[in-house]
Amino acid sequence: MTSFKSGTVTSAMTDQANIAIESALRTFEAEAGGVSALAAALKSDLGLAFAAATDLIRNAKGRLIVTGLGKSGHIGRKIAATFASTGTPAFFVHAAEASHGDLGMITADDVIMALSWSGEQPEMKNLITYAKRFRIPLIAMTAERDSTLGKAADVALVQPKAREACPHNLAPTTSSLMQLALGDGLAIALLEGRGFTSIDFSVLHPGGKLGALLKYTRDLMHSGDAIPLKPLGTKMSDALVEMTSKGFGCVGVTDGQGNLVGIVTDGDLRRHMRPDLMTARVDDVMTPHPKTIGRDLLAGEALEILNSSKITALIVTEGKKPVGIVHLHDLLRAGVA
């Protein structure tokens, strides 16, 4: 079996492969055109409806109920998950299941957002009736303003019609991407409107690599006697013992008040290699004013500093006093990198 790695182009590439790539490029072009049309509509008539929809969702006492079926249902599930993870309580109710008991999940304090490109799925009828009966605000995401769903909605997010990437203009492709993009636009507009921060985000994402990135320095740092430190005036022979025993590849240097004033790293040792290095003082070898971080910095930000500075450890300080140290290996073990 012949295998190809992404980014590798060889003379063995066949005409069939070229045909497949051209097909994919046509798909991307069609879908990009749909998103561009959506952006243009948002700057025009769709903009007022978009603002009204965000107000309805923001001011709801309950939750956002996203519903749909078929491909719109799959997109709806993702949209509901995005809302929930960015601070807007939301969940998905399948439009067909709603008529078989799941309407009981929806309360008068909620807002319903129904996805249907045509706006004419018969499964939506009972849900629309339920919304009207209990005066539950209904947002429609559809391409047909005059459809049953579009007319019944309190706010109709009418998307511009765009050709599907499918050559038969049948399989939901461009339309699905446009629904997804509009849902993301609503979720992020609400996130930014309420000032949802990375700290808020971390509360909702404690697991996986994303959860690791949102840990704090204080959760990963070594503290107390584990911090490699020596005072000004220390012989390099003693500093090297401290550096080796603590295993971080560096030793912090403090003044008489316990403030961090410098650091000696493996790189400093190489730069100052000479016969009398072991009898020299740390004052003459250290790098003054080293990079430090605070206890409340996110682990992802600490990783970015390590990578951009091309170093492997950072001393954690409060004011000017060292209170901990974080090594690249700590971030690796935590799943940050």
TORTORVEX-131513 format. One record per residue (C-alpha): residue in one letter; x negated, y, z. Coordinates in nm, 4 decimals. Each point is the difference from the previous one (the first is absolute). Layout:
<recs>
+-----+----------+----------+----------+
! res !       xx !       yy !       zz !
+-----+----------+----------+----------+
!   A !        X !        Y !        Z !
...
+-----+----------+----------+----------+
</recs>
This chain:
<recs>
+-----+----------+----------+----------+
! res !       xx !       yy !       zz !
+-----+----------+----------+----------+
!   M !   0.0000 !   0.0000 !   0.0000 !
!   T !  -0.1324 !   0.3437 !  -0.0925 !
!   S !   0.0209 !   0.2596 !   0.2738 !
!   F !  -0.0346 !   0.3773 !  -0.0242 !
!   K !  -0.0778 !   0.2391 !   0.2815 !
!   S !   0.1687 !   0.3410 !   0.0206 !
!   G !  -0.2127 !   0.2628 !  -0.1732 !
!   T !  -0.1957 !  -0.2568 !  -0.2033 !
!   V !   0.0379 !   0.0184 !  -0.3772 !
!   T !  -0.1702 !  -0.2644 !  -0.2131 !
!   S !  -0.0239 !  -0.0770 !  -0.3702 !
!   A !   0.2087 !  -0.3118 !   0.0719 !
!   M !   0.3100 !   0.2091 !   0.0583 !
!   T !   0.2614 !  -0.1337 !  -0.2400 !
!   D !   0.2600 !   0.1718 !  -0.2129 !
!   Q !   0.2598 !  -0.1450 !   0.2361 !
!   A !  -0.1652 !   0.1726 !   0.2922 !
!   N !  -0.0009 !   0.3283 !  -0.1896 !
!   I !   0.3693 !  -0.0414 !  -0.0752 !
!   A !   0.0743 !  -0.0596 !   0.3695 !
!   I !  -0.1968 !   0.3094 !   0.1018 !
!   E !   0.1755 !   0.2144 !  -0.2585 !
!   S !   0.3329 !  -0.1258 !   0.1310 !
!   A !  -0.0964 !   0.0945 !   0.3549 !
!   L !  -0.1115 !   0.3446 !  -0.1136 !
!   R !   0.3369 !   0.0539 !  -0.1702 !
!   T !   0.1685 !  -0.0998 !   0.3245 !
!   F !  -0.2068 !   0.2504 !   0.1981 !
!   E !   0.0742 !   0.2710 !  -0.2544 !
!   A !   0.3739 !  -0.0647 !   0.0123 !
!   E !   0.0084 !  -0.0072 !   0.3795 !
!   A !  -0.2172 !   0.3104 !   0.0284 !
!   G !   0.2447 !   0.1748 !  -0.2328 !
!   G !   0.2838 !  -0.0953 !   0.2308 !
!   V !  -0.1749 !   0.1401 !   0.3066 !
!   S !  -0.0854 !   0.3185 !  -0.1932 !
!   A !   0.3654 !   0.0390 !  -0.0951 !
!   L !   0.0949 !  -0.0494 !   0.3652 !
!   A !  -0.2460 !   0.2718 !   0.1072 !
!   A !   0.1446 !   0.2370 !  -0.2596 !
!   A !   0.3545 !  -0.0726 !   0.1204 !
!   L !  -0.1051 !   0.0663 !   0.3593 !
!   K !  -0.1097 !   0.3472 !  -0.1056 !
!   S !   0.3439 !   0.0538 !  -0.1498 !
!   D !   0.3489 !  -0.1310 !   0.0909 !
!   L !  -0.1225 !  -0.2977 !   0.2041 !
!   G !  -0.1814 !   0.2312 !   0.2408 !
!   L !   0.3152 !   0.1269 !   0.1761 !
!   A !   0.1328 !  -0.3528 !   0.0461 !
!   F !  -0.3391 !  -0.1152 !   0.1272 !
!   A !  -0.0031 !   0.2754 !   0.2637 !
!   A !   0.3573 !  -0.0861 !   0.1018 !
!   A !  -0.0918 !  -0.3677 !   0.0349 !
!   T !  -0.2963 !   0.0766 !   0.2242 !
!   D !   0.2234 !   0.2180 !   0.2191 !
!   L !   0.2589 !  -0.2767 !   0.0330 !
!   I !  -0.2624 !  -0.2561 !   0.0982 !
!   R !  -0.1860 !   0.2359 !   0.2345 !
!   N !   0.3148 !   0.1035 !   0.1866 !
!   A !   0.1505 !  -0.3480 !   0.0325 !
!   K !   0.0568 !  -0.1119 !   0.3582 !
!   G !  -0.0442 !  -0.3601 !  -0.1077 !
!   R !  -0.2082 !  -0.1700 !  -0.2639 !
!   L !  -0.0429 !   0.0016 !  -0.3744 !
!   I !   0.1638 !  -0.3052 !  -0.1557 !
!   V !  -0.1477 !  -0.0817 !  -0.3403 !
!   T !   0.2024 !  -0.2321 !  -0.2192 !
!   G !  -0.0077 !  -0.1476 !  -0.3491 !
!   L !  -0.0115 !  -0.3296 !  -0.1817 !
!   G !  -0.2033 !  -0.1572 !  -0.2780 !
!   K !  -0.3157 !   0.1925 !  -0.0819 !
!   S !   0.1438 !   0.3073 !   0.1730 !
!   G !   0.0359 !  -0.2137 !   0.3116 !
!   H !  -0.3665 !  -0.1005 !  -0.0109 !
!   I !  -0.1007 !   0.3634 !  -0.0391 !
!   G !   0.2415 !   0.0950 !   0.2776 !
!   R !  -0.1683 !  -0.2385 !   0.2431 !
!   K !  -0.3353 !   0.1633 !  -0.0645 !
!   I !   0.1457 !   0.3505 !   0.0316 !
!   A !   0.1623 !  -0.0889 !   0.3336 !
!   A !  -0.3321 !  -0.1382 !   0.1239 !
!   T !  -0.1797 !   0.3181 !  -0.1051 !
!   F !   0.2509 !   0.2189 !   0.1819 !
!   A !  -0.0228 !  -0.2116 !   0.3143 !
!   S !  -0.3801 !   0.0055 !   0.0027 !
!   T !  -0.0147 !   0.3780 !  -0.0417 !
!   G !   0.2310 !   0.0972 !   0.2829 !
!   T !   0.3496 !  -0.0206 !  -0.1517 !
!   P !   0.1940 !  -0.2897 !   0.1589 !
!   A !   0.1269 !  -0.2062 !  -0.2921 !
!   F !   0.0892 !  -0.3507 !  -0.1089 !
!   F !   0.1306 !  -0.1769 !  -0.3076 !
!   V !   0.3481 !  -0.1512 !  -0.0424 !
!   H !   0.0639 !  -0.2088 !  -0.3108 !
!   A !   0.2993 !   0.1386 !  -0.1850 !
!   A !   0.1552 !  -0.3445 !  -0.0568 !
!   E !  -0.0555 !  -0.1163 !   0.3589 !
!   A !   0.1590 !   0.3199 !   0.1281 !
!   S !   0.3442 !  -0.1331 !  -0.0973 !
!   H !  -0.0590 !  -0.3170 !   0.2010 !
!   G !  -0.0623 !   0.1488 !   0.3417 !
!   D !  -0.3068 !   0.2181 !  -0.0425 !
!   L !   0.2157 !   0.3137 !  -0.0095 !
!   G !   0.0027 !  -0.0444 !   0.3752 !
!   M !  -0.3645 !   0.1085 !   0.0036 !
!   I !   0.1005 !   0.3470 !  -0.1183 !
!   T !   0.1329 !   0.2537 !   0.2499 !
!   A !   0.1706 !   0.3366 !  -0.0367 !
!   D !  -0.3238 !   0.1695 !   0.1081 !
!   D !  -0.1978 !  -0.1423 !  -0.2918 !
!   V !  -0.0670 !   0.1222 !  -0.3531 !
!   I !   0.0259 !  -0.2402 !  -0.2947 !
!   M !  -0.2245 !   0.0272 !  -0.3044 !
!   A !   0.1213 !  -0.2273 !  -0.2802 !
!   L !  -0.2231 !  -0.0880 !  -0.2969 !
!   S !   0.1631 !  -0.0919 !  -0.3303 !
!   W !  -0.1322 !   0.1079 !  -0.3385 !
!   S !   0.3428 !  -0.0370 !  -0.1645 !
!   G !   0.2028 !   0.0842 !   0.3101 !
!   E !   0.2597 !  -0.2575 !  -0.0989 !
!   Q !  -0.0845 !  -0.3221 !   0.1876 !
!   P !   0.3302 !  -0.1432 !   0.1286 !
!   E !  -0.1757 !  -0.1101 !   0.3208 !
!   M !  -0.0341 !   0.3690 !   0.0918 !
!   K !   0.3773 !   0.0566 !   0.0137 !
!   N !   0.0572 !  -0.1276 !   0.3542 !
!   L !  -0.3037 !   0.1867 !   0.1271 !
!   I !   0.1231 !   0.3264 !  -0.1559 !
!   T !   0.3448 !  -0.0555 !   0.1525 !
!   Y !  -0.1550 !  -0.0672 !   0.3407 !
!   A !  -0.2075 !   0.3197 !  -0.0200 !
!   K !   0.3081 !   0.2068 !  -0.0842 !
!   R !   0.2141 !  -0.1651 !   0.2686 !
!   F !  -0.2453 !   0.0788 !   0.2797 !
!   R !  -0.1265 !   0.3253 !  -0.1508 !
!   I !  -0.3546 !  -0.1287 !  -0.0308 !
!   P !  -0.2093 !   0.2273 !  -0.2257 !
!   L !  -0.0844 !  -0.1736 !  -0.3270 !
!   I !  -0.3017 !   0.0787 !  -0.2172 !
!   A !  -0.0046 !  -0.1542 !  -0.3481 !
!   M !  -0.3201 !  -0.0654 !  -0.1917 !
!   T !   0.1232 !  -0.0595 !  -0.3542 !
!   A !  -0.0475 !   0.1005 !  -0.3629 !
!   E !   0.3729 !   0.0493 !  -0.0586 !
!   R !   0.1538 !   0.3099 !   0.1601 !
!   D !   0.3530 !  -0.0989 !  -0.1091 !
!   S !  -0.0262 !  -0.3596 !   0.1178 !
!   T !   0.2157 !  -0.1357 !   0.2818 !
!   L !  -0.2910 !   0.0303 !   0.2412 !
!   G !  -0.1062 !   0.3421 !  -0.1251 !
!   K !   0.3498 !   0.1453 !   0.0388 !
!   A !   0.0516 !  -0.1523 !   0.3465 !
!   A !  -0.3282 !   0.1249 !   0.1428 !
!   D !  -0.0345 !   0.3049 !   0.2221 !
!   V !  -0.3374 !   0.0574 !  -0.1669 !
!   A !  -0.0862 !  -0.1487 !  -0.3387 !
!   L !  -0.3687 !  -0.0304 !  -0.0829 !
!   V !   0.0484 !  -0.0272 !  -0.3754 !
!   Q !  -0.3172 !  -0.1247 !  -0.1643 !
!   P !  -0.0815 !   0.0819 !  -0.3608 !
!   K !   0.0511 !  -0.2835 !  -0.2438 !
!   A !  -0.3221 !  -0.1488 !  -0.1263 !
!   R !  -0.0789 !  -0.2911 !  -0.2267 !
!   E !  -0.1000 !  -0.3194 !   0.1763 !
!   A !  -0.3485 !  -0.1329 !  -0.0681 !
!   C !   0.1692 !  -0.3203 !  -0.1150 !
!   P !  -0.0017 !   0.0040 !  -0.3859 !
!   H !   0.3707 !  -0.0907 !   0.0075 !
!   N !   0.0717 !   0.2880 !   0.2403 !
!   L !   0.1634 !  -0.2510 !   0.2356 !
!   A !  -0.2273 !  -0.1217 !   0.2822 !
!   P !  -0.0071 !   0.2564 !   0.2857 !
!   T !  -0.3562 !   0.1322 !  -0.0054 !
!   T !  -0.0193 !   0.3750 !  -0.0534 !
!   S !   0.3284 !   0.0470 !   0.1856 !
!   S !  -0.1212 !  -0.2034 !   0.2985 !
!   L !  -0.3192 !   0.2020 !   0.0230 !
!   M !   0.1995 !   0.3239 !  -0.0135 !
!   Q !   0.2225 !  -0.1181 !   0.2853 !
!   L !  -0.3052 !  -0.0930 !   0.2032 !
!   A !  -0.1681 !   0.3344 !  -0.0689 !
!   L !   0.3098 !   0.1955 !   0.1001 !
!   G !   0.0302 !  -0.2026 !   0.3200 !
!   D !  -0.3645 !   0.0676 !   0.0827 !
!   G !   0.0576 !   0.3695 !  -0.0692 !
!   L !   0.2864 !   0.0099 !   0.2498 !
!   A !  -0.1956 !  -0.1903 !   0.2654 !
!   I !  -0.3085 !   0.2206 !  -0.0250 !
!   A !   0.2054 !   0.3199 !  -0.0092 !
!   L !   0.1613 !  -0.1062 !   0.3280 !
!   L !  -0.3361 !  -0.1066 !   0.1452 !
!   E !  -0.1538 !   0.3391 !  -0.0731 !
!   G !   0.3126 !   0.1866 !   0.1058 !
!   R !  -0.0014 !  -0.1494 !   0.3480 !
!   G !  -0.3770 !   0.0300 !   0.0432 !
!   F !  -0.0524 !  -0.3757 !   0.0207 !
!   T !  -0.3690 !  -0.0442 !   0.0914 !
!   S !  -0.2561 !  -0.2778 !  -0.0287 !
!   I !   0.0505 !  -0.0565 !   0.3725 !
!   D !   0.3726 !  -0.0577 !  -0.0598 !
!   F !  -0.0944 !  -0.2272 !  -0.2885 !
!   S !  -0.2277 !  -0.2089 !   0.2220 !
!   V !   0.2864 !  -0.0748 !   0.2403 !
!   L !   0.1942 !  -0.1643 !  -0.2849 !
!   H !  -0.2986 !  -0.1825 !  -0.1547 !
!   P !  -0.1860 !  -0.1819 !   0.2806 !
!   G !  -0.0871 !  -0.3072 !  -0.2083 !
!   G !  -0.2344 !  -0.0919 !  -0.2831 !
!   K !  -0.2706 !   0.2142 !  -0.1544 !
!   L !   0.2259 !   0.3053 !   0.0049 !
!   G !   0.0494 !  -0.0472 !   0.3738 !
!   A !  -0.3760 !  -0.0335 !   0.0450 !
!   L !  -0.0615 !   0.3254 !  -0.1909 !
!   L !   0.2413 !   0.1728 !   0.2363 !
!   K !  -0.1723 !  -0.1130 !   0.3187 !
!   Y !  -0.1889 !   0.2645 !   0.1927 !
!   T !  -0.3700 !   0.0242 !   0.0666 !
!   R !   0.0718 !  -0.0522 !   0.3699 !
!   D !   0.1493 !  -0.3420 !  -0.0838 !
!   L !  -0.3182 !  -0.1229 !  -0.1699 !
!   M !  -0.2892 !   0.1797 !   0.1671 !
!   H !  -0.2532 !  -0.1455 !   0.2452 !
!   S !  -0.0319 !   0.2037 !   0.3196 !
!   G !  -0.1860 !   0.0147 !   0.3316 !
!   D !  -0.3290 !  -0.1873 !   0.0174 !
!   A !   0.0480 !  -0.1287 !  -0.3539 !
!   I !  -0.0851 !   0.3445 !  -0.1427 !
!   P !  -0.3697 !   0.0199 !  -0.0995 !
!   L !  -0.1249 !   0.3203 !   0.1665 !
!   K !  -0.3318 !   0.1418 !   0.1178 !
!   P !  -0.0899 !   0.3460 !   0.1353 !
!   L !  -0.2327 !   0.2504 !  -0.1607 !
!   G !  -0.3623 !  -0.0772 !   0.0751 !
!   T !   0.0434 !  -0.3771 !  -0.0272 !
!   K !  -0.2850 !  -0.1907 !  -0.1627 !
!   M !   0.0893 !  -0.1567 !  -0.3312 !
!   S !  -0.1017 !  -0.3408 !   0.1353 !
!   D !   0.2773 !   0.0246 !   0.2608 !
!   A !   0.2469 !   0.1416 !  -0.2546 !
!   L !  -0.0747 !  -0.2939 !  -0.2323 !
!   V !   0.0767 !  -0.2467 !   0.2793 !
!   E !   0.3347 !   0.1772 !   0.0597 !
!   M !   0.0774 !   0.0038 !  -0.3712 !
!   T !  -0.0806 !  -0.3697 !  -0.0383 !
!   S !   0.1824 !  -0.1195 !   0.3116 !
!   K !   0.3223 !   0.1864 !  -0.0772 !
!   G !   0.0019 !  -0.1152 !  -0.3637 !
!   F !   0.1416 !   0.3080 !  -0.1728 !
!   G !  -0.3104 !   0.0973 !  -0.1955 !
!   C !  -0.0246 !   0.3365 !   0.1751 !
!   V !  -0.0426 !   0.1707 !   0.3346 !
!   G !   0.1564 !   0.3303 !   0.1053 !
!   V !  -0.2126 !   0.2640 !   0.1695 !
!   T !   0.1409 !   0.2104 !   0.2830 !
!   D !  -0.1140 !   0.3155 !   0.1799 !
!   G !  -0.0074 !   0.0666 !   0.3748 !
!   Q !   0.3755 !   0.0675 !   0.0058 !
!   G !   0.0838 !  -0.3264 !  -0.1739 !
!   N !   0.0859 !   0.1698 !  -0.3291 !
!   L !  -0.0847 !  -0.1757 !  -0.3239 !
!   V !  -0.2748 !   0.1925 !  -0.1770 !
!   G !  -0.1387 !  -0.2528 !  -0.2470 !
!   I !  -0.0125 !  -0.3552 !  -0.1288 !
!   V !  -0.2779 !  -0.2381 !  -0.0990 !
!   T !   0.0934 !  -0.2473 !  -0.2730 !
!   D !  -0.1752 !  -0.2738 !  -0.1950 !
!   G !  -0.0472 !   0.2571 !  -0.2742 !
!   D !  -0.1767 !   0.2388 !   0.2405 !
!   L !  -0.2375 !  -0.2811 !   0.0971 !
!   R !  -0.0922 !  -0.0601 !  -0.3634 !
!   R !  -0.0467 !   0.3696 !  -0.0693 !
!   H !  -0.2309 !   0.0458 !   0.3017 !
!   M !  -0.1918 !  -0.3261 !  -0.0272 !
!   R !  -0.3557 !   0.0623 !   0.1222 !
!   P !  -0.2500 !  -0.1678 !   0.2374 !
!   D !   0.1020 !   0.2090 !   0.3036 !
!   L !   0.3769 !  -0.0280 !  -0.0561 !
!   M !   0.0601 !  -0.2085 !   0.3126 !
!   T !  -0.1684 !   0.2608 !   0.2234 !
!   A !   0.1802 !   0.2951 !  -0.1607 !
!   R !   0.3039 !   0.1580 !   0.1646 !
!   V !   0.3531 !  -0.0280 !  -0.1309 !
!   D !   0.0016 !   0.3789 !  -0.0259 !
!   D !  -0.2447 !  -0.0217 !  -0.2919 !
!   V !   0.1765 !  -0.2814 !  -0.1877 !
!   M !   0.3722 !   0.0576 !   0.0510 !
!   T !   0.2395 !   0.1596 !  -0.2448 !
!   P !   0.1513 !   0.2981 !   0.1845 !
!   H !   0.3718 !   0.0822 !  -0.0037 !
!   P !   0.1162 !  -0.3435 !  -0.1207 !
!   K !   0.3426 !  -0.0672 !  -0.1488 !
!   T !   0.2516 !  -0.0917 !   0.2700 !
!   I !   0.3715 !  -0.0746 !   0.0171 !
!   G !   0.2729 !   0.0390 !   0.2602 !
!   R !   0.1922 !  -0.2680 !   0.1875 !
!   D !   0.3259 !   0.0839 !  -0.1798 !
!   L !  -0.1276 !  -0.0290 !  -0.3569 !
!   L !   0.1733 !  -0.2634 !  -0.2119 !
!   A !  -0.2102 !  -0.3033 !  -0.0861 !
!   G !   0.0583 !   0.0615 !  -0.3698 !
!   E !  -0.1486 !   0.3490 !   0.0341 !
!   A !  -0.2978 !  -0.1388 !   0.1918 !
!   L !  -0.0617 !  -0.2452 !  -0.2834 !
!   E !   0.0105 !   0.2826 !  -0.2518 !
!   I !  -0.2626 !   0.1940 !   0.1987 !
!   L !  -0.2268 !  -0.3054 !   0.0231 !
!   N !   0.0270 !  -0.0665 !  -0.3723 !
!   S !  -0.0442 !   0.3602 !  -0.1127 !
!   S !  -0.2972 !   0.0528 !   0.2340 !
!   K !  -0.1553 !  -0.3383 !  -0.0868 !
!   I !  -0.0466 !  -0.0901 !   0.3657 !
!   T !   0.1095 !  -0.3025 !   0.2029 !
!   A !   0.0816 !   0.1431 !   0.3441 !
!   L !   0.1591 !   0.3080 !   0.1531 !
!   I !  -0.0232 !   0.1178 !   0.3577 !
!   V !   0.3329 !   0.1034 !   0.1514 !
!   T !  -0.0066 !   0.3181 !   0.2062 !
!   E !   0.2263 !   0.2045 !   0.2256 !
!   G !  -0.1275 !   0.3515 !  -0.0244 !
!   K !  -0.3722 !  -0.0650 !  -0.0330 !
!   K !  -0.0148 !  -0.3034 !   0.2273 !
!   P !  -0.0240 !  -0.3502 !  -0.1518 !
!   V !   0.2838 !  -0.2298 !   0.1101 !
!   G !  -0.0250 !  -0.2803 !  -0.2541 !
!   I !  -0.1424 !  -0.1343 !  -0.3230 !
!   V !   0.1647 !  -0.1572 !  -0.3055 !
!   H !  -0.1881 !  -0.2178 !  -0.2474 !
!   L !   0.1025 !  -0.0924 !  -0.3524 !
!   H !   0.0195 !  -0.3618 !   0.1139 !
!   D !   0.2679 !   0.0957 !   0.2531 !
!   L !   0.2127 !   0.1375 !  -0.2817 !
!   L !  -0.0603 !  -0.3131 !  -0.2081 !
!   R !   0.1057 !  -0.2269 !   0.2858 !
!   A !   0.3137 !   0.2064 !   0.0555 !
!   G !   0.0922 !  -0.0340 !  -0.3678 !
!   V !  -0.0466 !   0.3674 !  -0.0824 !
!   A !  -0.2474 !  -0.0591 !  -0.2825 !
+-----+----------+----------+----------+
</recs>
